[in-house]
Amino acid sequence: MLVIGLVGALAATLVALSAVAAAVAAQQRAVTAADLAALAGAQRLIDGGTLDQACGESDLVATRNGAALAHCGRAPPGRLTVDCTVAVDLPILGRRAASATAVAGPP
């Protein structure tokens, strides 16, 4: 009986650790995607593009990095702010979303 209890406890611990690892990986993916999307969009603004063009570039970069662009807009003074989300399936908890915000532009 003790062996069965230990195996059950080990299995539960492994499930919990895999959920934590998946959540951390999704959060890092969201942060990376937001940073890169903000930089790409801000560069488009600096090059003379419109806000729509900058947000389009940000959306493209976010998508290429496995994230969805949730928000894109101007942040004073002349900066671009983006919010990105990454969906993650967690054991027991189901589908969740990790999100991150980044701001980029001239100093």
C-alpha positions in Angstrom: 0.0 0.0 0.0 2.8 2.4 0.8 4.3 1.9 -2.7 0.9 2.7 -4.3 0.7 5.9 -2.2 4.2 6.9 -3.1 3.6 6.3 -6.9 0.4 8.4 -6.6 2.2 11.2 -4.9 5.0 11.1 -7.5 2.5 11.2 -10.3 0.7 14.2 -8.8 4.0 16.0 -8.3 5.0 15.4 -12.0 1.6 16.7 -13.2 2.0 19.8 -11.1 5.6 20.4 -12.3 4.6 20.0 -15.9 1.8 22.6 -15.4 4.2 25.0 -13.9 6.8 24.5 -16.7 4.1 25.0 -19.4 2.9 28.2 -17.7 6.4 29.6 -17.4 7.2 28.7 -21.0 4.0 30.4 -22.3 4.7 33.5 -20.2 8.2 33.8 -21.6 6.9 33.3 -25.1 4.4 36.1 -24.5 7.1 38.5 -23.2 9.4 37.8 -26.1 6.6 38.2 -28.7 5.5 41.5 -27.1 9.0 42.9 -27.0 9.7 42.0 -30.6 6.3 43.2 -31.8 6.7 46.5 -30.1 10.1 47.0 -31.5 9.0 46.2 -35.0 6.0 48.4 -34.8 7.9 51.3 -33.4 10.5 51.0 -36.1 7.7 51.3 -38.7 6.4 54.5 -37.0 9.9 55.9 -36.9 10.3 55.1 -40.7 7.2 57.3 -41.3 4.5 54.6 -41.3 0.9 55.1 -40.0 -0.4 53.5 -36.8 -2.3 50.9 -38.8 0.9 49.9 -40.6 2.8 49.8 -37.3 0.2 47.6 -35.7 0.1 45.4 -38.8 3.8 44.9 -38.5 3.4 44.2 -34.8 0.7 41.6 -35.5 2.9 39.9 -38.0 5.8 39.6 -35.6 3.6 38.5 -32.7 2.1 35.8 -34.9 5.5 34.6 -36.1 6.5 34.2 -32.4 3.5 32.1 -31.5 1.4 34.9 -29.9 -1.7 36.8 -30.7 -1.7 40.6 -30.7 -4.4 41.7 -28.3 -3.9 45.4 -28.4 -1.7 47.9 -30.3 -1.7 51.7 -29.8 0.3 54.8 -29.3 1.8 55.5 -26.0 3.1 59.1 -25.3 5.4 60.5 -26.4 5.6 58.9 -29.9 5.9 55.3 -28.6 4.0 52.1 -29.4 2.5 49.8 -26.9 1.4 46.3 -27.6 -0.3 43.5 -25.6 0.3 39.9 -26.7 -1.3 36.7 -25.5 -0.2 33.0 -25.8 -2.6 30.2 -25.2 -1.5 27.3 -23.1 -3.1 24.0 -22.2 -2.5 23.1 -18.6 -3.1 19.7 -17.0 -6.3 19.8 -15.0 -6.7 23.6 -15.3 -7.5 23.5 -19.1 -6.7 26.2 -21.6 -5.4 29.5 -20.1 -3.7 32.5 -21.6 -0.4 34.1 -20.7 -0.1 37.8 -21.6 2.6 40.5 -21.7 2.8 44.2 -22.5 5.7 46.0 -24.1 6.4 49.6 -25.1 8.9 50.7 -27.6 9.9 53.9 -29.4 12.3 56.8 -29.3 13.6 57.9 -25.9 
